[in-house]
Amino acid sequence: MAGVITASEASWIAPFTGLTPRTFGRLLTALRREGADAYSQGRPWKLALEDRVFLVAAYWRTKNTLSQLAPLFGVSKSAAARVTHDFGPKLALQPRSRFAKNTVLIVDGTLVPTRDHAVAEQSKNYRCSTNHQVVIDADTRLAVAVGRPLPGNRNDCKAWELSGAKAAVGNTMVIADGGYRGTELVIPHRRERGQDELPAWKEEHNRSHRKVRARVEHTFARIKSWKILRDCRLKGDGVHHAMLGIARLHNLALAG
């Protein structure tokens, strides 16, 4: 059965992946260099590497289920499921191992509604969700680390360490919102007990802090254009692999 859409037709790439054809080509080059298309024993893939990557990105980007996407690529639903299971982890963002001396990072948690209740809990959005700690570079706005998912009712101040995000950034300066009290991160000034208002210099610091920290909220808005993060049907580590992969695609799209 012939497919309807393919990565060889450049006009399909941007609507289904959020990447330009040129950026998609750079992604393929990086994956080949990383050995994503290395020969393995067993039945060979029906789809070429570019179409397998295209299928995974399209699954993350759109609301279409695998039952809907599989006929578009000319494969069965089970074959499409195997592609997403195999290539999801290969698209994962690799956390940065080193940071420049004056680097400033921003962290915040975002909730991803998840169907797998084994890894999710009801949270403040009234849905079963997972909490993902995302760290970005304050200057470039690129994602540098994504922590492992925790139940959505877990506080950010606890999730920061338990998710592995804290270990991923080491001693680099990180700013965060007021929900990270007690973590030694740079957070806004708060009024002390009995204090009616903050001194002017603290108010000025808070204004500057809010302007910079807003960049992570803008990042969340962009990564959630990959619609699987609005209602993730994947089980087990699927939501983690999707979050890491989408962080990498976001970086590629942002860098051009």
C-alpha positions as CSV (number, residue, x, y, z in Angstrom):
1,M,0.0,0.0,0.0
2,A,1.5,3.3,-1.1
3,G,1.6,6.2,1.4
4,V,-0.1,9.5,0.9
5,I,2.5,11.7,2.6
6,T,6.3,11.4,2.6
7,A,9.3,13.3,3.8
8,S,10.6,13.3,0.2
9,E,7.8,15.9,-0.6
10,A,9.1,19.0,1.2
11,S,5.7,20.7,1.3
12,W,4.5,18.1,3.9
13,I,7.3,18.6,6.4
14,A,6.4,21.9,8.0
15,P,2.7,21.3,8.6
16,F,3.3,17.9,10.2
17,T,6.6,18.4,12.1
18,G,6.9,22.2,12.8
19,L,10.3,22.1,11.2
20,T,11.4,23.7,7.9
21,P,12.7,21.2,5.3
22,R,16.2,22.5,5.8
23,T,16.0,22.0,9.6
24,F,14.5,18.5,9.1
25,G,17.4,17.6,6.9
26,R,19.9,18.7,9.6
27,L,18.0,16.5,12.1
28,L,18.4,13.5,9.8
29,T,22.1,14.2,9.4
30,A,22.5,14.3,13.1
31,L,20.5,11.1,13.6
32,R,22.6,9.2,11.0
33,R,25.8,10.4,12.7
34,E,24.4,9.1,16.0
35,G,23.8,5.7,14.5
36,A,20.0,5.8,14.4
37,D,19.9,4.1,11.0
38,A,22.4,1.4,11.9
39,Y,21.7,-2.1,10.6
40,S,20.0,-4.4,13.1
41,Q,19.0,-8.0,12.8
42,G,15.4,-8.9,12.0
43,R,12.9,-7.8,9.5
44,P,13.9,-4.5,7.8
45,W,11.8,-1.4,8.1
46,K,9.4,-0.7,5.4
47,L,9.8,3.0,5.7
48,A,13.1,4.8,5.1
49,L,14.8,6.7,7.9
50,E,13.4,10.1,6.9
51,D,9.8,8.7,6.8
52,R,10.2,7.0,10.2
53,V,11.4,10.3,11.8
54,F,8.6,12.1,9.9
55,L,6.0,9.7,11.3
56,V,7.1,10.1,14.9
57,A,7.3,13.9,14.6
58,A,3.8,14.0,12.9
59,Y,2.4,11.8,15.7
60,W,3.7,14.2,18.4
61,R,2.8,17.3,16.4
62,T,-0.8,16.5,15.5
63,K,-3.8,15.1,17.3
64,N,-4.0,12.2,14.9
65,T,-3.9,8.7,16.4
66,L,-1.7,6.0,15.0
67,S,-4.8,4.5,13.4
68,Q,-5.2,7.7,11.4
69,L,-1.5,8.3,10.6
70,A,-0.6,4.7,9.6
71,P,-2.6,4.7,6.3
72,L,-1.1,8.1,5.4
73,F,2.3,6.5,5.5
74,G,1.2,3.3,3.9
75,V,1.8,1.0,6.9
76,S,-0.3,-0.9,9.4
77,K,-1.1,0.5,12.8
78,S,1.2,-2.0,14.5
79,A,4.1,-1.0,12.2
80,A,3.5,2.6,13.0
81,A,3.4,1.8,16.7
82,R,6.8,0.0,16.4
83,V,8.3,3.0,14.6
84,T,7.2,5.4,17.4
85,H,8.4,3.0,20.1
86,D,11.8,2.6,18.4
87,F,12.5,6.1,17.2
88,G,11.0,8.1,20.1
89,P,14.0,7.6,22.3
90,K,16.4,8.2,19.5
91,L,15.1,11.7,19.0
92,A,15.6,12.6,22.7
93,L,17.4,15.8,23.8
94,Q,20.8,15.1,25.3
95,P,21.3,17.2,28.4
96,R,24.2,19.7,28.1
97,S,27.2,18.5,30.0
98,R,29.0,21.9,30.3
99,F,27.9,25.5,30.8
100,A,29.9,28.7,30.2
101,K,31.0,30.5,33.4
102,N,28.3,33.3,33.2
103,T,25.4,31.1,32.0
104,V,22.0,31.8,33.5
105,L,19.3,29.1,33.4
106,I,15.6,29.2,34.1
107,V,13.6,26.3,35.4
108,D,9.9,25.7,35.7
109,G,7.5,22.8,35.8
110,T,4.8,22.1,33.3
111,L,1.9,19.6,33.5
112,V,1.2,17.1,30.7
113,P,-2.2,15.4,30.9
114,T,-1.4,11.7,30.6
115,R,-3.7,8.7,30.1
116,D,-1.4,6.3,31.9
117,H,-2.5,6.7,35.6
118,A,0.5,4.6,36.7
119,V,2.7,7.6,36.2
120,A,0.2,10.4,36.8
121,E,-1.9,12.0,39.5
122,Q,-4.7,14.4,39.6
123,S,-3.2,17.9,39.7
124,K,-4.2,21.6,39.8
125,N,-5.6,21.3,36.2
126,Y,-8.1,18.7,37.5
127,R,-6.7,16.1,35.2
128,C,-4.3,13.1,35.7
129,S,-1.0,14.7,34.7
130,T,2.7,14.4,35.0
131,N,5.0,17.2,36.2
132,H,8.0,17.9,33.9
133,Q,10.8,20.1,35.1
134,V,12.2,22.0,32.0
135,V,15.4,24.0,32.2
136,I,16.2,26.5,29.4
137,D,19.1,28.9,28.7
138,A,18.0,32.4,29.6
139,D,19.9,33.9,26.6
140,T,19.2,31.5,23.8
141,R,15.9,30.2,25.2
142,L,17.0,26.7,24.1
143,A,16.0,23.7,26.3
144,V,19.1,22.3,28.1
145,A,17.6,19.6,30.3
146,V,14.2,17.9,31.0
147,G,13.7,16.0,34.2
148,R,12.0,12.7,34.5
149,P,8.2,12.9,34.8
150,L,6.7,12.9,38.3
151,P,3.1,12.7,39.4
152,G,1.3,16.0,38.7
153,N,0.5,16.6,42.4
154,R,4.2,16.9,43.2
155,N,5.4,20.4,44.2
156,D,8.0,22.0,42.0
157,C,10.3,22.5,44.9
158,K,10.4,18.7,45.4
159,A,10.3,17.8,41.7
160,W,13.3,20.0,41.0
161,E,15.6,17.5,42.8
162,L,13.6,14.2,42.4
163,S,13.3,14.6,38.6
164,G,17.1,14.8,38.1
165,A,16.9,18.4,36.8
166,K,19.0,19.7,39.6
167,A,21.8,17.1,39.0
168,A,21.7,17.9,35.3
169,V,22.7,21.5,35.7
170,G,25.2,21.2,38.6
171,N,26.3,24.5,40.1
172,T,25.1,26.7,37.3
173,M,23.0,29.8,38.3
174,V,19.3,29.0,37.9
175,I,16.3,31.3,38.5
176,A,12.8,30.2,39.2
177,D,9.4,31.4,40.5
178,G,8.3,31.5,44.1
179,G,7.3,27.9,44.1
180,Y,10.9,26.9,44.6
181,R,11.4,28.2,48.1
182,G,14.1,26.3,50.0
183,T,15.9,25.1,46.9
184,E,18.7,27.7,46.9
185,L,17.6,28.9,43.4
186,V,17.2,32.6,42.6
187,I,13.5,33.3,43.3
188,P,11.6,36.6,43.8
189,H,11.8,38.5,47.1
190,R,8.8,38.0,49.4
191,R,7.4,40.2,52.2
192,E,8.4,39.1,55.6
193,R,5.8,38.7,58.4
194,G,4.4,42.0,59.4
195,Q,5.9,43.8,56.4
196,D,3.4,45.8,54.4
197,E,5.4,46.2,51.3
198,L,8.9,45.5,49.8
199,P,11.6,48.1,49.6
200,A,11.9,49.8,46.2
201,W,15.1,48.0,45.3
202,K,13.5,44.6,46.0
203,E,10.5,45.5,43.8
204,E,12.8,46.5,41.0
205,H,14.6,43.1,41.3
206,N,11.3,41.3,41.2
207,R,10.3,43.2,38.0
208,S,13.5,42.3,36.3
209,H,13.2,38.7,37.5
210,R,9.6,38.4,36.1
211,K,10.7,39.7,32.7
212,V,13.5,37.1,32.4
213,R,11.6,34.2,33.9
214,A,8.7,34.8,31.4
215,R,11.0,33.3,28.8
216,V,10.4,29.8,30.1
217,E,6.6,30.3,29.9
218,H,7.1,31.3,26.2
219,T,9.0,28.1,25.7
220,F,6.1,26.1,27.2
221,A,3.7,27.8,24.8
222,R,5.9,26.8,21.9
223,I,6.6,23.2,22.8
224,K,2.9,22.6,23.4
225,S,2.2,23.3,19.8
226,W,3.2,19.6,19.6
227,K,-0.3,18.5,20.6
228,I,0.6,15.2,22.2
229,L,1.6,17.3,25.2
230,R,-2.0,18.4,25.6
231,D,-3.3,14.8,25.9
232,C,-0.6,12.1,25.9
233,R,-1.9,8.6,25.1
234,L,1.6,7.0,25.5
235,K,2.2,4.6,28.4
236,G,5.3,4.0,30.6
237,D,8.3,6.0,29.5
238,G,6.4,7.2,26.4
239,V,5.6,10.6,27.8
240,H,9.2,11.1,28.9
241,H,10.5,10.2,25.5
242,A,8.0,12.5,23.9
243,M,9.0,15.4,26.1
244,L,12.7,14.9,25.4
245,G,12.1,14.5,21.7
246,I,9.9,17.6,21.5
247,A,12.5,19.6,23.4
248,R,15.0,18.7,20.7
249,L,12.6,19.6,17.9
250,H,11.8,22.9,19.7
251,N,15.5,23.7,19.8
252,L,16.0,22.9,16.1
253,A,12.9,25.0,15.2
254,L,14.1,27.9,17.3
255,A,17.7,27.8,16.0
256,G,16.5,27.5,12.4
